[in-house]
Amino acid sequence: MGESDLHQLTRQELYEKVWESPGIRLAEEFGVSDVAIAKRCRKLSVPRPPPGYWAKIAAGHRIKRPALPPSPEELLKALNRPLSRKLIIPNSPSNLHPVAEEFLHAVQKSKEHSDGLVWLDEPALPKAQISKAAAWRATQSIHAIVKELESRGLPYRHSRRSSGGGYFVNGQDRLFLKITETLVSEPSATRTQGRRYQTVTRNKVPSGSLLFVIESDDYCQRTSEQWIDDGKGSPRAMASKIILFTCAYHRELNERREQEAISDEKERRELEELWRKEQEEERIRQRDVAIRRHLESLNTVKQLRLDDLRRAAQWWQVSQSITEFVTVCEQRWLDTQANELNAEQAKWLSWARETAKATAPFESGYPDPLIDGQFDPTTVPFGGPYPGTRNFPSVLAKDADDSGPREGQEEPSNSTPDYSQNWTSPYHSEGNHRSWKSHWQRPKT
């Protein structure tokens, strides 16, 4: 099996394989990495086993497998489904949703605070502050809301935090349901304190009106909506409003994220195209630079060979001049010494003729038509190696020591004289220690 077989699996088939064997074995089966398996599951919205799952299975634990959530297309279709007019509202606690049943039981067993409300803040239940008298009405709405939203692909999940209550989840998006019963002031008996005034003590008591709040946990773009159930209407109407709002919220959120994904993909392609253009421009620039350098190197070789020819001719002239000079010297000595040379003169003449011979370019094999003449630039490989040159030294080259000033001559200076060391501020000179502040300060009259 290969990667193509992995992409041919349906969501249900991939879900079954992921929960039947560890990711490493599954990767070996398809000949891919476990990262590729994770990416494919993430793309198809397939849940994977959490860390430590297979160790618990090997130890003999039985862990409930989570259900396969609906695909984005199925979720969008479920969110767009019209709300049924026959929304089931329970009339007795005998057939409640587990979340609603646990909520009712938690309210009934909890103690009331001084304001007559039960403060419920558990990870698996909606956060609530209600009286026991309003618990059943809140339970009816919770049952209808949770059951309908779960049928539309928005399950109610247990919160990992110790407080804040559970939430409806859609991928990484969460919506919290909170219920609060409002309090009203109830005047008590009037009592007089002193002779000049009297006070009226007011107690806060539950009003029976329930405030349902749906809010997200996104601190950057927090969404919050609330509804009031005064007890005069049906719980079905309240549940319908919350269900419709939740579906519309997730539908708009999914549409916005699809548009963001499209725009991100468009931006990614534009950046990738821009990067390709920059790479192509850089490649062309480097090619042009290489061509220019290649042509410059060829021209340099041509110029150096011309320079070798000129300098070789100059050195030949020097060699000829030395040879002629040595011949004249020899003839003078012969004429003045009866055609006889002493040992020192013969030694000098031998050294002078060797020097003249070494000065001539012929001793180095110059010229060689194959390596010293013209060449065909088309036969030189692009980028080298390039033809060689002789690099004869110049006959007229000056000694580096002659570049300095001669004896008795001053060295020219291009530097600007520094007058700052010879300048003294009139306010800091010796005997005058006044500061600029005292100098500009007016005398008091």
C-alpha positions, 0 to 999 in steps of 0.5 A: 500500500502507498500514499495514494491508497491512504488518500482513497480512504473515506472518513469512516474507513480512516477513522476505523483504521486510526482507532484500530492500530497505532499511528506508527504501524499504520504509517508502515502499512501505507509506507508513509510517516506518522506525520502524514497520517496526522495531516490526513486526519486533520484534513478530514476532521477525523479524531485520533487517539490521545497520548497514552491511549494505546498504553492503557489499552495494552494494560487492559483498560477499556476506553470509550471511543469518541464518535466520528464528528460530522464533516464540515459539509455535513455540519454546514448542512445540519446547521442550515437545517430548519428548526422543527416545530415539534421541539421536544420539551420534557414534562417529567424528569424520567426521560431527560438528557444526561446533561439536563438530568445531572444539572437538575440533580446538582441543583436539588442537592446543593444548598441555597445561599443567603440570597436564595440561589444555588451557585452551580459551577461544575466542569460538566454542567452549565454555570448557573445561579438559580433558585430551586423553584426555577430549576425545573424550567431551566432543566427543560430548556437545557434538555431541548438545547443540548439534544437539538444541538448535538443532533446538529453536530455541536456536542456538549463537552466537559470543561478541563478547567475546574470552573466555568462550566461545560461548552458546545464545541465545534473544532476549536470553537467553544460556546458556554451556556450560563443561566442566572436568575435575577434578584428583586428587592423586597421591602421589610418592616419599617423600624425607627432608629432614633427620633429624627430618621427611620430606615427601610431594610430591603432584602434581595429575593429570586424573581423567577426570571431566568437570564440565559447567556451564550458567550465564547471564550475568544478574548480577542473577539468575544461574542455574547448574547443573552435572553430573558425568560420571565416564566410567562412563555414556553421553554420551547420558545426560549430554547428555539432562540438559543438554538437558532443563535448558536447555529447562526453563530457557527454557520457565520464563523465557518463561512468567515473561516472559509473566506479567510482560508481562501484569502490566505491561499490566495495570499500564499500563491501571490507570495509564492509567485513573487518569490519565484519572480525574485528568484528568476530575477536573481538568477538572471542577474547572476547570469549577467554578472557571470557573463560580464566577468567571463568577458572581462577575463577574456579581455584581460587575457588579450591585454596581458598577452599584448603587454607581454609582447611589448615587454618582451620586445623591451627586454630584448632591446635591453639584452641587445644593448647590454651585449653591444656594451659588453663588446665595446668594453672588451674591444677597448680593453684589447686595444689598450692592453695589446690584445690581452685580457686579465683574469678580472676582465675576463670574469666580468665579461663572462658575467655580463654576457650571461646577464645579457643572455638571461635578460633576453625573453628567448631564455623563457621560451618566448614566443610560443605561438600556441600559448603567447599569441591570439586565441579563439574566445569561443573555445574557452569554457564559460567561467574558465580555466582561462589561457595563461600569460607570461606576466613579464615585469616592466622595464620602466618599473620604479623602485618602491623606495623612490615614492617617498620625499627626497632629502631636504624636501618636506612631505606634503600634507593633505590633512586639515590643521586642528585648531581646537587644541589652540582655542580656549573658551573665554569662559573657561580660560585661566582666571575666568571660571564663570559658567555660561549660566552666570554669564547670561544671568542678569544682575539683580537691581 
